[in-house]
Amino acid sequence: MKYRILILMALGSLAAVGCKKETPAAAETTSQASTDEVPTNRIDIPPTVRSNLGITFAAVERRNVDSTIRIPGAFELQPLARHEYRMTLPGRVELLVDQYQTVDAGDVLYRFRSPEWPELQHEIIVGEQDIDAANAAIAVSDAKLEETEQRLTALRERLSALASAEFRRADLEAQAVELETSLPRLRAERRQAETQLANAHRTREHALHRASAATGIPESRLAAETEHDGKAIPTYGTIDWIDVRAAEAGVVEALAVTDGAFVETPSLVLSTVDPEKVRFRAMALQSDLARITSGAAARIVPPAAPSVALSDSVDATLAIGLEAHPDQRTITLIATPQGSKSWIRPGVSAFLEVVAESTGGPALAIPRAAIVKDGIVHVFFRRDPQDPNKAIRVEADMGVNDGRWVAINSGLSLRDEVVLDGAYELKLASQQSGVTQQGGHFHADGAFHDDH
């Protein structure tokens, strides 16, 4: 504080001016000096002063101050931002990630060994064996049917030859009848083998589907052959530990089990969240409901903080929630940010600015914090457009304000900047340097005139 006071005194001494009348003779001898001592509403703010006093600037903005509704709220995760990973089979878990660790899609989160996994493998093997047995039965049925048809054809040809010689063989005719009557049974046996083959395929597909659900590996990959110990075997036969991979990128939120624990199905092992999938929840007054519509222009602004710029806002898509509170006379607003900022995190408080329906138009506005009270007037300090190392003290011609921004009716343009942090210190410096003069006033060009 003492250091700041010394700086202010130095500013005052540099910009000190006199306001007393001089005789014509004295004016002639000190003409140049008197010219330099004319009161001015400008204050020197060289880089060293700006650094020592922590002076920052805010740009003049065109805003709908009279129609802006500011509503406090906080960020929260979207419902689809969280992803849970549960046990598909009972088994012993080995964790491969830690809490708050960032993971990408496809990274292995944990693995487990289940006593039920060999049973699934066995079901697949049984299905494949049944397929082989059904194919063999079909081949046998085909062979029997073909053999019977050939024998029947041969007998019919022999009987036809005997009949042409007017000779009959009752035994051959009986054999032909027997072979002919056996054909429907042989065809039925083949259809039965085909049914067994279809059932075997369904059994194998069902077992592969269960194995795919347990491992997260597609069925085609499980059934594909791979090289293992010098032999080509199906992929499912090479799996001992089942790896669980991240379905999407995110951050590990919580670990629900300890490393090495035996976990039953469908217990939760861990969960991840995508910190980019956030939304803003605010509670608006029900009296403002008629002025707010879903899809209205809105933006989310951070609370005042030294590390966050006042204009560091983000546009948002507004929707009116379904929840209303009759006791508190509020209604829920949900805003989805259209961009990302470093201060956008779940649980962080901020403000939702909604442009409500209004007959007024946008006006030039500056932050309310840039205006300080000096006696009975309010002033702000505009950065000199001609000299960025000077600040111009301006009496605020204020219009409406929404608590954070205030409309300025005159004295500013859209290209101007005003002092934000450090405005109070500049007010003290202007008092010590004679910028605020009793019995006089400043004109728009900066010239000072006595009130006589």
C-alpha positions in Angstrom: 0.0 0.0 0.0 2.9 2.4 0.8 4.4 1.6 -2.5 1.2 2.5 -4.3 0.9 5.8 -2.4 4.5 6.7 -3.5 3.6 5.9 -7.1 0.5 8.1 -6.8 2.5 10.9 -5.3 5.0 10.6 -8.1 2.1 10.8 -10.7 0.8 13.8 -8.9 4.1 15.6 -9.0 4.6 14.8 -12.7 1.2 16.1 -13.6 0.9 19.0 -11.0 -0.5 22.1 -12.4 -1.1 25.6 -11.2 -4.4 27.6 -11.5 -3.4 31.1 -10.2 -3.4 34.3 -12.3 -0.1 35.9 -13.2 0.8 39.4 -14.2 1.6 40.1 -17.8 5.2 40.6 -17.0 5.5 37.3 -15.2 3.6 35.7 -18.1 6.2 37.0 -20.6 9.2 35.7 -18.6 7.6 32.3 -18.0 5.5 31.9 -21.1 6.7 28.4 -21.8 6.3 27.2 -18.2 2.8 28.6 -17.9 1.8 26.8 -21.1 2.9 23.5 -19.5 1.0 24.2 -16.3 -2.5 24.5 -18.0 -4.8 22.0 -16.3 -5.5 18.9 -18.2 -7.8 15.9 -17.8 -5.1 13.5 -19.0 -3.0 11.3 -16.8 0.3 9.8 -17.8 0.2 6.0 -17.6 3.5 4.8 -19.0 4.2 1.0 -19.1 6.0 1.0 -15.7 3.0 2.7 -14.1 0.5 0.3 -15.8 2.6 -2.7 -14.6 3.0 -1.4 -11.0 -0.6 -0.5 -10.6 -1.9 -3.5 -12.4 -3.9 -1.4 -14.9 -6.0 -3.3 -17.4 -8.3 -2.1 -20.1 -11.7 -3.2 -21.4 -13.0 -2.5 -24.9 -16.2 -0.6 -25.4 -18.9 -3.0 -26.6 -22.3 -2.6 -28.2 -24.7 -4.5 -26.0 -28.4 -4.8 -25.3 -28.0 -3.6 -21.7 -31.7 -2.7 -21.2 -32.9 -6.1 -22.4 -30.2 -8.4 -20.9 -31.3 -10.7 -18.1 -28.3 -12.1 -16.1 -29.0 -15.3 -14.2 -26.5 -17.1 -11.9 -25.9 -20.8 -12.3 -23.3 -23.5 -12.5 -21.9 -25.9 -15.1 -22.7 -29.6 -14.9 -22.0 -32.7 -16.9 -24.3 -33.7 -19.6 -26.2 -37.0 -19.1 -24.2 -38.7 -21.9 -20.8 -37.4 -20.6 -20.3 -40.3 -18.2 -19.5 -43.8 -19.3 -19.5 -46.8 -16.9 -17.5 -50.0 -17.3 -19.0 -53.1 -15.5 -18.1 -56.7 -15.2 -19.5 -58.9 -17.9 -18.2 -62.1 -16.2 -17.2 -62.7 -12.6 -13.5 -62.7 -12.1 -10.3 -61.2 -10.6 -9.6 -57.6 -11.8 -6.3 -56.0 -12.6 -6.6 -52.2 -12.9 -4.3 -50.6 -15.5 -5.4 -46.9 -15.0 -5.5 -44.5 -12.1 -8.1 -41.9 -11.0 -8.2 -38.7 -13.0 -6.0 -40.2 -15.7 -6.7 -39.1 -19.3 -7.5 -42.0 -21.6 -8.2 -42.3 -25.4 -10.6 -44.5 -27.1 -9.2 -48.0 -27.3 -6.9 -47.7 -24.3 -6.9 -50.7 -22.0 -8.6 -49.7 -18.7 -8.4 -53.0 -16.8 -8.4 -56.7 -17.5 -9.8 -59.7 -15.7 -9.6 -63.5 -15.6 -12.9 -65.3 -15.2 -13.6 -68.9 -14.3 -16.6 -68.8 -16.6 -14.6 -67.8 -19.7 -13.4 -71.4 -20.3 -17.0 -72.5 -20.3 -17.8 -70.0 -23.0 -14.9 -71.3 -25.0 -16.2 -74.8 -24.5 -19.6 -73.9 -25.8 -18.0 -72.5 -29.0 -16.0 -75.7 -29.4 -19.1 -77.9 -28.8 -20.9 -75.9 -31.5 -18.1 -76.4 -33.9 -18.0 -80.1 -33.2 -21.8 -80.4 -33.7 -21.3 -78.6 -37.0 -18.7 -81.2 -38.1 -20.9 -84.0 -36.9 -24.0 -82.7 -38.8 -21.9 -82.2 -41.9 -20.7 -85.8 -41.6 -24.3 -87.0 -41.1 -25.4 -85.1 -44.2 -22.6 -86.7 -46.2 -23.6 -90.2 -45.0 -27.2 -89.5 -45.9 -26.3 -88.3 -49.3 -24.2 -91.4 -49.9 -27.0 -93.8 -48.8 -29.5 -92.0 -50.9 -27.3 -92.0 -53.9 -26.5 -95.7 -53.4 -30.2 -96.7 -53.0 -31.2 -94.7 -56.1 -28.4 -96.4 -58.2 -29.5 -99.9 -57.0 -33.1 -99.1 -57.8 -32.2 -97.9 -61.2 -30.2 -101.1 -61.9 -33.0 -103.3 -60.7 -35.5 -101.5 -62.8 -33.3 -101.9 -65.9 -32.9 -105.7 -65.2 -36.6 -106.2 -64.7 -37.3 -104.3 -67.9 -35.0 -106.6 -69.8 -36.6 -109.8 -68.3 -40.0 -108.5 -69.1 -39.0 -108.0 -72.7 -38.0 -111.7 -72.7 -41.3 -112.6 -71.1 -39.6 -113.7 -68.0 -40.5 -112.6 -64.4 -38.4 -112.6 -61.2 -40.6 -112.1 -58.2 -37.6 -111.7 -55.9 -36.1 -108.9 -58.0 -39.5 -107.1 -58.0 -39.6 -107.3 -54.2 -36.1 -105.9 -53.9 -37.1 -103.0 -56.2 -40.2 -102.3 -54.2 -38.2 -102.4 -51.0 -35.6 -99.9 -52.3 -38.2 -97.6 -53.6 -40.0 -97.5 -50.3 -36.8 -96.7 -48.4 -36.1 -93.5 -50.4 -38.5 -91.3 -48.3 -36.9 -92.5 -45.1 -33.4 -91.7 -46.5 -34.5 -88.2 -47.6 -36.0 -87.6 -44.1 -32.7 -88.6 -42.5 -30.9 -86.1 -44.7 -33.3 -83.3 -43.7 -32.8 -84.3 -40.1 -29.0 -83.9 -40.5 -29.6 -80.5 -42.1 -31.6 -79.5 -39.1 -28.8 -80.7 -36.8 -26.4 -78.6 -38.8 -28.6 -75.5 -38.5 -28.9 -76.0 -34.8 -25.1 -76.5 -34.4 -24.6 -73.2 -36.3 -27.0 -71.4 -34.0 -25.3 -72.9 -30.9 -21.9 -71.7 -32.2 -23.2 -68.3 -33.1 -24.9 -67.9 -29.7 -21.7 -68.9 -27.9 -19.7 -66.5 -30.1 -22.1 -63.7 -29.3 -21.8 -64.3 -25.6 -18.0 -64.4 -25.9 -18.1 -61.2 -27.9 -20.3 -59.5 -25.2 -17.9 -60.7 -22.5 -14.7 -59.6 -24.2 -15.8 -56.7 -26.3 -14.2 -58.3 -29.4 -16.3 -58.6 -32.6 -17.5 -62.2 -33.4 -15.7 -62.2 -36.7 -12.4 -61.5 -34.9 -13.0 -64.1 -32.3 -13.7 -66.8 -34.9 -10.8 -65.8 -37.2 -7.7 -68.0 -37.0 -4.5 -66.6 -35.7 -1.0 -68.0 -35.2 -0.3 -69.3 -31.7 2.5 -71.6 -30.6 3.2 -72.4 -34.2 -0.4 -73.5 -34.9 -3.4 -71.7 -36.5 -6.2 -71.6 -34.0 -9.3 -69.4 -33.5 -8.6 -66.2 -31.7 -10.9 -67.0 -28.8 -8.7 -70.0 -28.0 -5.7 -67.7 -27.4 -7.5 -65.5 -24.8 -6.7 -66.0 -21.1 -7.1 -62.5 -19.6 -9.9 -60.4 -21.0 -8.9 -56.7 -21.7 -11.5 -54.0 -21.3 -10.9 -51.0 -23.5 -12.2 -47.4 -23.4 -15.2 -46.9 -25.6 -14.5 -43.2 -25.9 -11.9 -40.6 -24.8 -12.3 -39.0 -21.4 -10.9 -38.9 -17.9 -11.2 -41.6 -15.3 -13.7 -40.3 -12.8 -13.7 -43.0 -10.1 -12.4 -46.5 -9.4 -15.1 -48.6 -7.8 -13.0 -51.7 -6.9 -9.5 -52.3 -5.6 -6.8 -53.8 -7.7 -6.8 -57.6 -7.5 -10.4 -57.9 -6.1 -12.7 -60.6 -7.3 -15.8 -58.9 -8.7 -19.2 -60.3 -9.5 -21.4 -59.3 -12.4 -22.6 -56.7 -13.1 -20.6 -54.7 -10.6 -19.1 -51.3 -11.5 -15.4 -51.3 -12.0 -14.7 -47.7 -13.0 -16.3 -44.8 -14.8 -15.0 -42.1 -17.2 -16.3 -38.7 -18.1 -15.8 -36.4 -21.1 -15.1 -33.0 -19.5 -16.0 -31.3 -22.8 -19.6 -32.5 -22.6 -21.0 -29.9 -20.1 -24.0 -27.7 -19.9 -25.0 -24.7 -17.8 -28.0 -24.9 -15.4 -29.5 -21.6 -14.2 -32.7 -20.7 -12.3 -34.6 -17.9 -13.8 -37.5 -16.0 -12.2 -40.9 -17.1 -13.4 -41.8 -13.5 -13.9 -39.2 -13.4 -16.7 -40.6 -16.4 -18.5 -42.7 -14.3 -20.8 -39.5 -12.5 -22.0 -37.4 -15.7 -22.5 -37.9 -18.2 -25.3 -36.0 -21.4 -26.2 -33.4 -20.6 -28.8 -33.0 -17.0 -27.7 -29.6 -15.4 -28.0 -27.6 -16.3 -24.9 -24.0 -16.4 -23.7 -22.3 -17.6 -20.6 -19.9 -15.2 -18.8 -17.5 -16.0 -16.0 -17.7 -14.3 -12.6 -15.4 -11.4 -12.0 -11.9 -12.7 -11.3 -8.5 -11.2 -11.8 -7.3 -14.1 -13.9 -10.3 -14.1 -16.3 -11.0 -11.4 -18.8 -14.4 -9.7 -18.4 -15.2 -10.2 -22.1 -14.2 -13.9 -22.0 -17.7 -15.2 -22.7 -19.0 -18.1 -24.8 -22.1 -18.2 -26.9 -24.7 -20.8 -25.8 -27.8 -22.6 -27.1 -30.7 -21.9 -24.7 -33.5 -24.2 -23.8 -36.2 -23.9 -21.1 -36.2 -26.9 -18.8 -39.1 -28.9 -17.6 -38.6 -28.2 -13.9 -40.3 -25.3 -12.2 -40.3 -24.5 -8.4 -43.6 -23.0 -7.2 -42.2 -22.1 -3.8 -39.1 -20.3 -5.1 -40.9 -18.9 -8.1 -38.2 -20.1 -10.5 -37.8 -22.1 -13.6 -34.8 -24.1 -14.9 -32.9 -22.9 -17.9 -30.4 -25.2 -19.7 -27.7 -23.6 -21.9 -25.2 -25.7 -23.9 -21.9 -23.8 -24.6 -20.9 -23.6 -28.3 -17.2 -23.3 -27.4 -14.6 -24.3 -24.8 -12.9 -22.1 -22.3 -10.4 -22.9 -19.5 -12.9 -21.9 -16.9 -15.7 -24.1 -18.2 -15.7 -27.1 -15.8 -18.4 -29.0 -14.0 -19.3 -27.3 -10.7 -17.9 -23.8 -11.7 -20.3 -20.9 -11.1 -20.9 -18.4 -13.8 -23.7 -16.2 -15.2 -26.1 -16.8 -18.1 -26.9 -13.7 -20.1 -30.1 -13.9 -22.1 -31.2 -11.2 -24.5 -34.9 -10.9 -23.8 -37.5 -9.3 -26.1 -37.3 -5.5 -25.9 -38.1 -2.4 -27.9 -34.7 -0.9 -27.2 -31.6 -1.4 -29.3 -28.0 -2.0 -28.5 -26.0 0.8 -26.9 -22.3 1.5 -26.2 -21.5 0.0 -22.9 -18.5 -0.4 -20.5 -18.1 -2.6 -17.5 -19.7 -1.2 -14.3 -16.4 -1.8 -12.5 -14.6 0.7 -14.7 -16.7 3.5 -13.2 -15.7 5.0 -9.9 -17.4 7.6 -7.8 -15.6 10.9 -7.2 -17.5 13.1 -4.9 -21.0 13.5 -6.3 -20.0 12.5 -9.8 -19.1 9.2 -11.5 -16.0 9.1 -13.7 -14.2 6.6 -15.9 -10.8 6.8 -17.6 -10.7 6.5 -21.4 -7.5 5.5 -23.0 -6.2 8.3 -25.2 -6.6 7.1 -28.9 -3.7 9.4 -29.9 -1.4 8.4 -27.1 -1.8 4.9 -25.4 0.4 6.1 -22.6 -2.2 8.6 -21.4 -5.7 8.2 -19.8 -8.5 10.8 -20.1 -10.7 11.4 -17.1 -14.3 11.5 -18.3 -17.4 12.2 -16.3 -19.8 9.3 -16.9 -23.0 10.1 -18.8 -24.6 6.8 -17.7 -27.7 5.2 -19.0 -29.3 1.9 -18.0 -27.1 -0.8 -16.4 -27.6 -4.5 -15.7 -25.3 -4.7 -12.7 -22.3 -5.7 -14.8 -22.4 -3.4 -17.8 -23.6 0.2 -18.0 -24.6 2.1 -21.1 -22.7 5.3 -21.8 -24.7 8.0 -23.6 -21.8 10.2 -24.7 -18.0 10.5 -24.7 -17.1 7.1 -26.2 -16.9 5.4 -29.5 -16.8 1.7 -30.4 -13.0 1.8 -30.9 -12.2 3.1 -27.4 -10.9 1.3 -24.4 -11.4 2.2 -20.7 -9.4 1.5 -17.7 -10.8 -1.5 -15.7 -8.4 -2.5 -13.0 -6.7 0.5 -11.6 -9.5 3.0 -12.1 -9.6 3.8 -8.4 -5.9 4.5 -8.3 -6.1 6.8 -11.3 -9.0 8.7 -9.5 -6.7 9.3 -6.6 -3.9 10.4 -8.9 -6.2 12.8 -10.7 -7.2 14.4 -7.4 -3.5 14.9 -6.4 -2.5 16.2 -9.8 -5.2 18.8 -10.1 -7.2 17.2 -12.8 -10.3 17.7 -10.6 -10.4 21.5 -10.2 -12.8 23.5 -8.2 -14.2 26.6 -9.9 -13.5 25.3 -13.4 -14.4 22.7 -16.0 -13.0 20.8 -18.9 -14.2 21.0 -22.4 -14.5 18.0 -24.8 -11.1 18.9 -26.3 -9.4 18.7 -22.9 -9.1 22.5 -22.4 -9.8 23.8 -18.9 -11.6 27.1 -18.2 -12.2 28.9 -14.9 -15.8 29.5 -13.9 -15.9 33.4 -13.6 
